[in-house]
Amino acid sequence: MSYLGVENSLTGRRWVGPDPEVTRQAEHLVQRTTLSHPLCSILARLGVSAEEAESFLTPTMRALLPDPRSLKDMETAAARFLRAVRERQRIAVFADYDVDGGASAALLIDWLRQMGRSATLYVPDRIDEGYGPNVPAMTALAADHDLIICVDCGTLSHEPIAATRGMAEVVVLDHHLGGETLPDCVAVVNPNRQDEDGALAHLCAAAVVFLMLVEAGRQLREAGARGPDLMAALDLVALATVADVAPLKGVNRAFVHQGLKVMAGRARPGLVALSDVARLERAPAAYHLGYVMGPRINAGGRIGKADLGARLLACDQPAEAQAMAERLDQLNTERREIEASVRAAALAQAEARGLDAPLVWAAEDGWHPGVVGIVASRLKEQTNRPSVVIGFDGDEGKGSGRSVQGVDLGAAIQRLASEGLLVKGGGHKMAAGLTVMRDQLEPAMARLSELLARQGAGQGGAADLRVDGVLMPAAATVDLVEQLERAGPFGAAVPGPRFALPDMQIRFVRRVGQGHLKLSVSDGLGTTLDVIAFSAFEGPLGPALEDHQGARFHLAGKLDINFWQGRSTVQLRLDDAAPAAESA
């Protein structure tokens, strides 16, 4: 049954309220605890019992951190790393060009700096070298270093790692899906190796690096020595966890919860400069990591100098960090312009092909490899289908894909590579990359569509919009938002609280920024609430609300605290709307 009678919203979705069992559990929590009803509703949806509530609301590293040694090769990796430190060997860090790779590299570089050591950072160019280790780069690094640590990459890099044999040793710290065999190196620490049990499959690469440093600290203590304070490094782990869309469950909750506290202390020059250039007037929340800071760090790897994000995160000089943050901010603006052009063309092509298939895809000459992943994400969000976008340079196309819940895109793309339809490909459940030759494009996409259909892709229309309850503007207070944040952090696999505001009258509306819409709405009882609809004009929301002609709407979205000139006010980040009269 639809919520508030909304069967077909402005974005074509049905609104769905909490299950009856969740409602009953929420009432039980209200009776058994001193917590507010809205907070109990969220805890009930997350399956938290009255006995677990207090510990859940205060996640700690002590309670949730897994034993690093539960991962295969962990002790070996940490021991080899410490030997390089002890013997003053030359260390190189080969990192992926995204936020997770940059944060992983920065964790190692910062730890080594505090131990009086240094490391060479190498980040491959997205266009010239592509993802992961390659033979020329690894051979060159091996000639000048004793140990190469591959972070957020390397699990499938058999040939490039083999090229280092006899010159340098290699340790891989990764989280991407492993193949049937592992590269021949000192250690491959990866919770997504095929011989792992999957208990830690939700970790990003920076979390794997952090666990390796925890193990290194343990081995140092056993030897009567001490390593750096790892709690101070949790800001980097939190950033990578959110930006890499890792599920915010288990220890990932503690990583982000504690990491945000560290970030609020403004001790890391790179993150301080990034916050300032993004004009954040408050300590970052999980939302800012994913939508404000993450895209700026990624911009270097997408359309600029590949190692810029990693160097910013590892930087310990405020003036240098400020200059890099400003450059990344500029690159991010350029990236948005490129993305908008590719997105419009990709959507038109996908619509012509049909948006109801198990796979939505688009490919064209000259599309920038740095934005195809973002465009694939936009297509996925718009269609509720796994999406792939490919840019061709000559006969070779480099693409990126994004998936929906319950459909393992990485495994499907890896299978295509093993069948010879792709030059290479891999990733994880929700995101993957691929390289394909032009003459294999159509058969590869047809085969991928077939594999994804077997997993259930394409069986539904636009995703239902889940709503946690009704809220009136007078109840939307700063105190309520702060209460709800205790149940977070929210993000991948743990959607934030979403409330419906019924029968709202639009008092004020205007366009702001790059296609956003600012509104003020009232319940007719004298209370108003500010509303922001980001990217409203990319779909039907913006035009319908801007030209409201006095009509009343049901609104659905998430509450947020807006800081402006020293004042804190509540606003609704709008997800959807529906005409109130038609839904009644």
N, C-alpha and C positions, 0 to 999 in steps of 0.2 A: 504494500500500500504506500502511495506517495506521501511525502511530508508536506503539510500545508496545502495539499491538493496540487502540488506542482508536478505534473507529468511531463511537461515539455517546456523547459526554461528558455531564456533568451539564447543560451548556448546549446540548446537541444538536449538537455539532460533532465532525468527524473530525480527529484530530491527524495532521499531515503533517511528516515530517522533512526534512532537507536533501537536495537532489538529489545523485545519485551524483557528478556532475561537480563540484559544490561541495565534496563530501567529498574528492575527489582533489586539487582545488586547495588545500584547507586543508592537506592533508598536504605538498604541494609548498611552501607558504609556511612551514610548520614547519621543513622541511629547509633552506630558503634564507635564513631570517631567525633572529633570536634571540627572536622573539615567542612567547608562550604559545599552546598549542593552542586554547583557547576564543577568544582574540583572532583567531587565524588563521582560525577557522571563520567569524567575523563578516566579516572582510575578504574571504574567499572568496565569501561570499554577496553582498557588495556589489560583486564584480567587480574587486577591487583586486589587481594583480599584485605580485610580490615587488619588482620595480623601483620601483613606485609607492608601496609601503607607507609608507616613512618620510615622504614629502611629504604623503601622505594623512592620516597621523596628526597632522601639524602644519600644518593649513590656515592660510594667511596671506593677508592682504588684498593684499599686493603681487603674489602669484601669481594670485589669483582675481578681483580686482576688474575688471569690464569697463570699457571706455572709455565714459564717460557720453555722449560724442558719437555713439555707435552708436545712440542713441535719437533718433528724429525730434523736432524742435523743441527739443532740449535746449539748444543754444547760445543760441537766442532767449529761452528761458525764463530762463536764468541771467543773460543780459545785461539783461533787463527788470527782474529782481529787483534786480540790483546798481544799476541806474539809480535805482530807488526808494530804495535805501539811500543812495546818493551824494547825491541831491537832497532827502533828508529828506522824501520823500513819505509820505502816510498809507497804511499797509498793513493790510489785513484778511485773516485766515486763516479760511476757511470749511471746517470739518472734519466728517467723519462722526463718529457718536457711539460707535464701538467702539474697541478698543485700537489698531488700526492707524491710525484717524483721529486719536486722541488723541496717539499717539506721533509721527505725522507733524507735527501742529500744534506739539507741544512741541519738535521738532527745529528748526523755523523760529523759534519764539519765543525759544528759548535762544540760537541763533546770532545773532539780531538783538540780543538783550540784550548779548551779548559785544561787539557792534559799536557799542554805545551807542544802539541804536534800539529801538523797541517796535512791537507790532502788536496790533490788536483781534482777539480770538478770538470766533468765532461757531460754535456747534454747534446744529443744529436739534433741536427736541424730537421724539422718536420718535413720540409719539401725535398731537400737534397739527400737526406739519409733515411727518413722515415722512422718508424717506431723501433726502439730496442737496439741492442748491440749489432754492429755490422763488422765485417772482417777488417776493412782498412782501419777503422777507429780502434778496434780492440788490439790489432797488431801494433799500431803506433803507441798505444798506452802501455802495452806489455813490454815494449822495448825500453821504457823509461821508468817502470814501476815494478815493485815486488808483489803487490796485492791489488787486485781490482775488485771493488765491491759494486755489483749491479743492483740498483734499487728500483723497485716498481717495474722491473723488466728482467729478461734473462732466462726465464723458465723454459722457453722454447728455442733458445739461441744456441743450438748445438754447434753449428759450424763456426760462428764468430768466437765462441769460447774455446773451441778446439784449436783455433788459430793462435791462441796465447800459449799453448803447451811448450814447455821448455824455457819460457821467458818469465812468465808471471803466473801466480795462482789466482783463482777467481772464487768469490763467494757471492751467491745470489740471495737477495732478500726481496721477496716478491709476493704477490697475491693473485696473479692471473692464473687462469685454468691451466693445469699441467697436462702434458701429453703422456703417452704410454711409457716413454723413456725420458730420463732427465739428462741434461748436459753433463759431460765429464769434468767435474770441478771439485773443489774442496767441500763445498756444502751448498745445498739448495734448501733454504728455509722458506716454506710456502704452505699456508694452511689449505690451499687448493691443489696441492699435489694429489695425484690419484691414489696414493697409498696413505693419505691422511683420513681421519674419520669424519671430517667436516664440522667438528664442534666449533672451530674458530674460523670457518669459511667467511664470516662476515667482516673480518678485519681488513683494513686497507693496508697498503705497503708501509706507510709511516708507522702504523701500529706494530707491524712485524719488526721494523727497525727498532722501535722503542723496546719491544720485548727482548731483542738481541742485546740492547744496552743494559737492560735489567739483568740479564744473564751475565753479561760482562762485569757488571757491578758485583754480582754474587761471587764470581770467580776472583775478582780483585780482593774482596773481603776475606775469602778463604786463604788468600796469599798474604794477608796482613796489610793490604793497601786499601785506598778509598778512591772512588770515582766521583764525577760531578753529580750535583743534585738533579735527579731526573724529574722530579715534580715540576721544576721550572721549565721543562721541555714539553709539557703537556699542551701548551698553546699551539705548537706545531702539529701535534697529533690530532687535536680537536679540529683545526683548520682542514687538515687532509681528510679526516673522517667525514666531515660534512660535505666538503667540495667534491669528494669522490663518490658521493651518494651511497656511502656504506650504511647498512641498516642500523638505526640507533637503538640497539638492544644489547643486553649483557654489558660487557666491559666497555663497549662503545659509548654507552650512556655516561659512564664514569669518565671516560676520556674527554668527552665534550663538556660535561658538567664542570669538571675540575679545570679543564683547559681554558674555559671561558673566564674562570676566576683568575687564572694566571694572566690572561690577556688584559683583564681590567687593570692590572698593576702597571701596564705600559712599560715593561722592562726590555722588550725586544725592539731594537730600533727599526727594523724592517716593518714590523706590524704596526708600530706607532705611526710611521710615515705613511703607510697604506691607509690607516684609519683617518689620518688628517687630510690626505689628498682626496679621500672619498667623502669628506665633510661629515663624518660621524660625530654627533654631539653627545653620544653616550657610549658606555662600554659595549662592545659588540655582543650580539646575541647570535644564536645558531643561524637565524635567518640571514644576518649580515655576512657570515662566513660563506654561505652558499651563493648569495645573490649580489653581494657588494664587493667583498675582498677577493673571493675566488676568481671571478671573471677577470679582474685586473691582473692577478698573478698569471693566469693562463694566457693573457694577451701576448706576452713575450714569446711563448712557445707557438702561438697560433700565427701571428703575422709579423713578429719582430725578431729580436735576438733570442735564441732558444733558451739560453741559460740565465736570462735576466731575472725571472721569478725566483729561481733557486738562489741566485746571488743576493737578491734582496732579503730573502728569509734568513740567509746565513750572515748577513752584514752586521757588524758590531759598531759601525761609525754612523752617527745620526745624520750628518751632512750628506754623506755618500748615499745613505738609505733614502733620504728625501729626494735626491736627484733621480734615483732609480724608480721610486714610486711615482714621481711626476711623469717620467717617460712611459711607465706602464699605464698610467691613467690616459695618456694621450693615445697610446696604441689601442687601448680598449675602446676609445671613441671611434677610431678608424675601423676597428673590428666590427663594431655595431653597424657601421655604414655598409661594409662589405657583406655582412650577414643579411641585412635587410634586402639587398639586391638578389642574393642567392636564394633567400627564403621565398620571395615572390615567384621567382622562376621555377623553383622546385615544387612549390605547392600547385602551380598551374599545371606542371607536367604530371604530378601525381593525381590531380583531379581528373585530367584527361584519361589517365590509365585506369582510374577507379579507386575510391577510398574504402571500399568494403571488402577488399581481399585480405588474406592473412598477413600479407606484407605490403607496406606502402614504400615505394622507392622512386628515386629520381637520379638521373645522371646526365652530365653535360660537360663539354669541353671548357676548360678554363676556370671552373669553379675552384675557389681557393681551398686547399686542403685544410687550412686552419679553421674554417668555419663550418665544414660539412657536418661535424659532430653536433654543433649547436643547432643547425638547421634540422638534422635528423631528430633531435630532441623536440623541437617545435612541432614537427610533423606528427611525432608520436603523441604529444599532448593533445593535438587537435583532433586526431583520428582514433585514439585509443587502440592503435595497432603498432606492432614493431615496425620501425622505419629505418631505411638505409639511404644515405645520400652519397654520391660518388662524383668526384671531379676528375676529368681526364686531362692528361698531358701527353699528347701523341696517342699511342695505342695502349698506354698503361693508365689505369684509373685507381686512385686511392680514395677509399671511402670510410665512412664511420656509421655505426648503427646504434640505435637505442631501443630497448625493449620495454614491455609492460609486465606487470606483476604476474608471476606464474609461467613465464615463457623464457627459457634459457637461450638467449641469442648467441652467447659466446660459444657454447657447445655446438650449436648448429653451424656456425661459421667455421669453427675448427674442423668439423666434419667435411664441409665443402672443400677446405684446403686439402684434407687428406684424400679426397676423391679427385683432386686435380682440377677442379673448376676455378679455384683461386690460386694466385701466385703464392699468397700467404694470408693468414688470418687468424685471429684469436681474440681473447678478451675475457670477460666474465658474464654473468647472467644478464645484467642490465645494459651493458655497453660493450662494443667490440669494434675492432678495426679490420680492414681488409684491403688487399691489392688484387685487382682483376684486369685481365687483358680484354680489349674491346670485343674481340670475336667470341669471348666466353661470357659476356655480360648477360645477355638474355637467358641462356641456359642456367647460369649461376643463380640469377634471381628467381627463375622458375623453380629450381631445386630448393632454394632457401625457403621460398613460400610454401612448398610442399612439406618441408621438415617442420616449419613453424606451425602449419595447420594441424599437424599431428599432436602438437602440444596444446592445441586449443586456441591459437591465435585467430582473430577475425570472427569469433562467434557472436560477439555483441556489438551493439551500436556505441554511441558515446557513453562513456563511463557514468554510472550513477554518481550523484554528488551526495556524499554522506554528511549528515548534519547531526551534531551532538545535542541540540536542544534549541528552544526559543529563548531569546534575550530581548529585553526592552532597553532603549537607550539609557534610561536612568540607572540601570544596573551595570552598565559598561564603565567601570571605574578603574583607576590605576591600581587600586588594591586588588581588584579581581584579576587583572592581568598578571600581577606579580604572584598571586596564588596559583594561577594556572601554569605559570612558567615552572613551578616546582615539580610538576609532573613531567616536564621535558627532560632533555632537549627533544624537540620535535623535528622530523625530517623524514628521510627514507625509511619506509616500513612502519613509521610511527607518525601518522598525520597529526598535525596540530589541532587544537580545539576549533571547531567551526560551528558558528551559531547562525540561526536564522532570525532576522528582524522583520516581523510581519507588518504588512500594510503601512509602509513608510511613505511619507510625503517628501518630495524633493524640494528643498527650499532654495538651493543654490547649486550651480554647476558651472565648471569652466575647465578648459583644457590646460594642462600643465606639462612642462618638460617635453619628452619625446613620445607623444601619443598617449599620455596618461590623462586620467580624468579625476578631478577633485569635486566632491559633492558635500553638501550639508543636508542631512535628512532629519525629519521630525516625526514623532509618533502622534502628533496632534494634541499632546498633553503639556506642551511647553518645553519638553526636553529635546535637544538636538544632539546629533553625533556627526563627527567628520568621517568621511569615507574617501578612500583612495582606490582607484581602479587602474592598476598598472597595465600598460600596453592595451588599453581598452579598445583602441581603434584597429587592432589586428583582427578583431572579430566583431560580432554583432552587439556586444555590450555597450561600447562607447556611443555609437550612433543612436541607439534606442534610448539611453538614459539622457543624452545631451538634448534630444528632441522629445522630452517627456510629455510636454503639453498638459501638465497638471495631473497626469495619471499617477496612481500610487503603485508601489512595487514591494514585493517581498525581496529582501536582500539576504545573501548568505556569504559569510566570510570569516576571517580570523581577526581577533582583536590584537592591537599593537599599541605600544606607547610611542608617541611622537614627541621628540624633544626639539623645542624651538625657542631660541633666545632665553634659555634658562628655565622654561616652563615645560612641565610634563602633562600631556593630554592624551586621551585615548582616541584612537581612530580604528575604523574597520577596513582591513585590506580585503577588497571585494573579490569574491570568486565567481559569483553568479547572481542573477536577478530574474524575477518573473513578474509579469503584470499581476497585481493583486486581484483585480476583478475577475480575470480569466481563471485564476487558480482557486477562487473561492467556491 
